[in-house]
């Protein structure tokens, strides 16, 4: 029998534990379930490093796939974890490695992360899709829209150089094309100094290339110099990174043959602060050169430098820029708002005015309205949030400040409006006075009769007792 009782006890404990865990498990699964929402692309362009729309790009350029998107069709029904996908053009790849495949989406102030974008490349790191997933910022917001800019380069095997090419992005069934001309190398103009920057192996460095005397002039007492500007002001050239080669450069800027490395010993002078240098090249008779070197770099900043060529015959200078083109995005949305109406009714004489407070999920919002005859005893709480930060609908109620001499009753709903009815408490009227007690009861006085009956009963008892005692004697 004891074993049966123990077994039943264990079984009941197990049922209780499972009963407690099932609701929690259900909550976790529901909270983690992602939901694809409706979105569309409203604009798609190709942009340069400055964010300017471009109709053409050089075949080796890095550029932005710039898109504006609109998810407002979902109203205020989006929740944390909701997402949408954009299919990206098959002709592009993503040059900055794995780190560039994930980036945050910020609000318009740039202070709050509202979501996360993840690029899943297709075959050979080309095309694929980007998924934008929202966090709890989206809860209770409507008219949600935004922009993303994805760093990309052209996969040359997939495009036609010196011709128009069409790139396409797709959201659901919506297809959005853009036509861009892809230019190959053209004939270089007459040039003695050219310069550009590019990404280095380290994200904290920048590569620089200087093309010297492409036009094959005769230059005597030639000096090449450079200095860093802008950035954060603490960037420096990296010692040991300087390489000068004598080479052959064709009309389109391509090198041919085997370059010859020039010994820079005694020629290179790097400033003590590391932010400028000069190279004394001496006399150059119709020879072409390429100079490469690296500098430190702070990701996200725009770094400039000023290169100069000075010789006995001529001098010139050129400014070049470098900035890592990071993918980025932003979004905007407004909280869904509602209006709560309230009306006052009187049963009895009306007061001059009353104050009604608004409560949200039982907490005082600090908002109140004064109702009186001037506003016909009607008021509104306007532009109050419809949902809380978790995306749940806020339950609004109203409460009136106490009105002396009246009872208050609230009826209605936040959708239809509340009515506060005050009913006047009638003044109390005095009742009949209670007569003082008398020893001699009046006829019909039940209290007096009871008292005399008690006395009579006591007398009979005493008399009986005395008679019994006497008899016994």
N, C-alpha and C positions, 0 to 999 in steps of 0.2 A: 504493500500500500504506500509506504514511504517513497519507494522508487517511482511510483506513478505520480505522486505529488511533486517530486523533484523534476521529473520530465516535463510535467505541465508548466512548472515555474520557468524552466529554461526556455520552453517554447514561447511562452508569453513575453519573456525578455527579448528574445530574438525578433518577434513580431514588432515590439515597440521600437527597437533600434532601426529596423528596416523602414518602419513608418516614418521615423524622424529623418532618415537619410534620403528617402525618395524625393521629397520636395526640394531639398538642397541640390540634388543631382539634376533635377529638372531645371532649376534656375540657372545652373552653370551652363548647361547645354544650350538653353535659349539665349543666354547672354553672349555666348561665343559664336553663335551661328551667323556667318556673314550673309549679307543680302545685296544682290546687284540692283542698283537703282537706275532710273532713266536719266540719260544725259545726252547732250548733243554738242558738236563742235560748231561754233558760230563764226570762227575766223581761223584761217591757217595760212601762215606766211613763213618765208625764210628770212632770218635776220642776221646781221653781222654782230661783232663784239659790242657795238654801241647800242644794240637793240633797235636798229633801223631796218625797216623792210627793204629787201633787195630783190631785184629781178634777175640778177645774174651772180654767179660765184666763180671763183677760180677753182680748178679741179682739185687742188690740194687744200683748199680752205677748210677751216673749222667754222661751223655756223650753228645757229639755233633753229630747231623746229619749234616755231612759236605758235601756240594754239590758245584760243579763248574757248571756254566751255561753259555750258549752262545746264544746271541740274534743278532749275526752279520748278519743273513739272512735278516734282515730288512734294511740293508744298512744304509743310512743317513736319512731314512724316519720316524724315531720315533720322537714323540713330547711329551711335558709335559702332564702327565695324562695317557700315555700309560702304559700297565701292562701285566704281564703274571702270571699264577698260576702253582704251583707245588703241587700235591696231596701227602700227607705225610703218612708214614706207620701206619696201624691201631693198631700196637702193642705198640705204645709209647704214653706217655702223657707229659705234660709240667709243671714242678714242681714249677716254681717261681711265679705263680699267674698271674693276669691280666696284670701287668706291663711288663711281659716277652713276651706278645703276639704281641707287637709292638716294632720295633727297626729300627734305621736309617741305610741306606746303604751309605757308604762314598766313596770318590775317593781313589786312592792308597796312596795319601799323608796323608789321615786321617783328612783332614781339611775341605773338602767341602761335604755337604750332597747332594747326587745325586738322592736319592729316599727313599722310606719307605717300610718296609716289615710288613705285618699284618698276623698273624696266626688266622685262624678261626677253632677252634677244632671241631671234630665231637662229636658224642654221648659220654657221660661220660668223656669229656675232652680228648678223644683219637683221634689220626689220624687227619682228616680234611685236610686243605690245607693252604699254605702260598701264599699270593699275593704280588708281588713286583711291586710297582708303581713308575714310574720315574717322576722327576720334570724337570724344563727347562734346567737342565744340559745336558740332552740328545739331545736337539735341535741341528740339524746339525752335530751330531757325527755319526760315523760309526764304525764297528768292536767292538761293545759294548759287553763286557763279564764281568763275575764276579764270586764271591763266597758268600755263606751264610753258617753260622754255627748256628744250632738251638739247644738250650738246651733241653734235653729230658731224660726221664727215661722209663724203661720197665714196661708195665702193666703185672704183673705176671700171671694174668688169661689168657693171650693171647700168652704166650710163653712156651717152654719146657725147664726146667732147666737141666743143664749138657748135653746139646745137641746143635746141630747147628739149628739156626733159620734164616729164610729169611725175610728181610725187603725190602719193595719196595717203590720207589717214581715214580710218573707218571707225565709227561708233555704232554698234548694233547694225542696223540696216542703212545707216547714213554714210555716204561716201563723200569725202571732201578733197578735191584735187587742187594742186597748185603747180603752175608751170614755171620753170626756172631755167635760164640759159647757163650752161656749164662751159666756161672758157678754158682753153688750154694755153700753154705759154705762147705769148706773142713776141714780136720783134722788140727787143729792148730799145728804148730811146738812147741817144748818146749819153754816156754816164761814166763818171770817174769814181763815184761813191754811192753804194747802195747798202741798206742795212735792214734787218728784221729780227724778231725774237720768236722763239718757239718753246714748246714744253721740253723739260729735261726729264731724266729718269726719276729724279726725286721731285716730289710736289713742292719742296721748299727751295728749288733752284729754277733758273731760267737759262735757256741756251740763246746765244747771240751770234749772228753771222754778219760779217762785213764783206761786201764785194768791192775790190779796189781796182780801179783803172781798167774797167771793162772796155773802154773805147781805145785803149792802147796808146795813150799820150806819152810823151816824154816828160818826166817829172823829176826835177832835181831838188835835193835837200828835202825829200818828202817826209812828212811827219803825220802819223795817224794818231788821233787822240779820242777819248770817250769819257763821259762822266754821267753818273746816275742822278736822276731827278725824280721827284714825286715819290710814290710808294710811302713807306713809313719813315723814311729818312735814315734807317740803320742798315739798309741793304749794302752789300759790298761785292766787289769782284773776287772770284775764287782763285788764289795763286795756284799755279800749276795747270790751269785749264786753258791757257793761251796756246793756240796752234796757228802758225802762219804758213801757208803753202803757196808756192808758185804753181800756177795751173793754166789750163787752156779752157776758155769759156766761149761758147758759141753765141750766135745772135739772139737766141731765146733764153740764155742764162744757164744752159746745161754745161757741166764740166765734162771734158774728154781727156783721155790719156791718163798717165800716172803723175799725180802731183808730187812736187818736190818740197819737203819740209825745210823751212828757213830757220836757222838757229837764232833764237831771240836773245842770247846772252849778250849783254852790253847794249841791247837795243830797247828792251822793255823797261819802262820805269813805272812802277805801281805806287800811287800816293800812299802816305802813311795811314790815312784813314780808310784806304781800300775802296774809295768811291770814285776814283778817276785813275786814268793811266795814259801813257803816250808811248808810241813806238817810232823810233827814228830809223826809217828805212833807207835813207841815203838817196842815191840816184837810181831812178827806175826808167829804163829805156824800153817803152812799148811792151811792158810785161804786165800780166794779169795775176791778181792774188785773191785768195780767200782767207779771211781771218775769223777764227771761231774762239769763243770763250764762254764762261758761265758766270752768273752772279747768284747771290742768295735772293730769295723771293718769299713774300708772305702771301699765301693763297687768298684769293679774293680781292687783292689790291691791284691797282693799275700802276705799273712801273714803267717809267720813261728813261731814255738816255739820249744824250746829244753827241753824235759822232762828228768829227771834223777831219778834213783833209787839207793840209797846208803844204804848198811847195813854192818854189821860186816863180813858177809860171802861173799858178792859180790856187784858189782856195774855195772850199765849199763845206757845207754842213748838212746833216740830216737828223731828224728826230724820229725815233722808233719807239713803239709801245709794246708792252707785253701784259696780258692778263689772262689767267686761266678762265675759260668759259665754263663755269659751273652750271649744271642744270638747276632750275629753281621753279617755284610756283607760288601763287597766292590765291586767296579766296575771300569772298565777302558774303554776308548773309545777315538778315535782320531777325530778331526774335519775333515770333508770332504773337500778336497783341490781341486783346479783347477789351470789352467795356462792360462794367457791372453797374446796373441801374438800381436805384433805391427810391422808394416812395413812402411817405408818411401819411397815416390816417389816424383820426382822432374819434374816440367815442367819449363824448363829454367836451368840456371846454378846452380849446387848444391853448397851448403855451405860445410864447413869442417865437421860440426857435428850439431846435434840438440838434445835437451832434451825433453823427453816425460814423463808426469806424469800420475799416475794411480789414478782414483777416484772410490770410492765405495759408491753407492747410493748417488752420488753427493758430497761426502766429500773427500777431499784430503787424501790419505792414507799415504803420506810421501814417497812413493816409486816412483822411477824414473829410466829410462834407457837412456843411451846416444847412439844414432845411428850415424854411420859414415860408410865410405867406407870399413873400416877394417872388420866390422861385416855385410857387405853387406846390410846395412841400415835395419837390422832386429833385433828384441829383444823380450824378454819374461819376464813377471812377473810370477814367479813360486811359488808354494805352498801358494797361497792365499786362504782364506776361501771361500767356496762355499755358506755357509748359515750364517745368522746373529744369534744373541742370541735368537731371537724369532722363529728361524727355517725357516725364509723366505729366498728365494734365493737372493743373493746380486747381484745388477746390476752394473757391472763394465763399466766404460768409460775411455777414454784417452784424454789428452789435451796436446798440444805442447807449450813449452815456445815460446813466440813471436820471429819470425824471421823477421828482418827488410828487407823490400823490397819484401816481399812475402805474398800472402794470403794462408790460410791453410784450408783444408776441410778434415773432418774425415768421413770415410765410413767403413762398416763392422759391425760385431757383436762380443761379447765376446766369443761366441762359435767358430766362424770361424776365428777370428782375426780381428784387426782393421788395416786400411790403412790410413795414413796421407799423403795427397797430397799437396805439396807446389807449387804454381804457381807464377812465377816471375812477378812482376808488371813492365810493360814497362816504360821507362823514358818518361816524358812529352816533346813534341816538341813545340817551340814558334810559335804562329800564326801571321798573317799580322798586321802591325801597323795601328792604327786608325788615319786618317788625321785630322788636326786641322780645326775648323769651320771657314768659311769666311763670310763676310757680303754680298758679291755678290755671289749669288748661281750660281753654274755651271748648264749648261743645263742638265735637268733631275734631278736636286736636288729638291726633293719634299719638304724638310724642308724650303728652301729659297722661293719657290713659295707660300707656306702657309703663310710665314711671310709677303710678299708683299701683298697678298690678304687681310690680316687682316688690314694692313695700309690703303689700298684702301677703305675697308668697313668703317673704322673709319672716313675717310675724307668725304665720301658721307653722313654719318650720321650728321656730324657737319654742312656741307653745307646745307643740308635739313633743319636743325634746324634754321639756320640763315635766310633762305628764308621765312620760316613760320613766324618768328618774324617780319620781314620787312613788310610782307603783312598785318599783323595785325595792324601795325602802319598806 
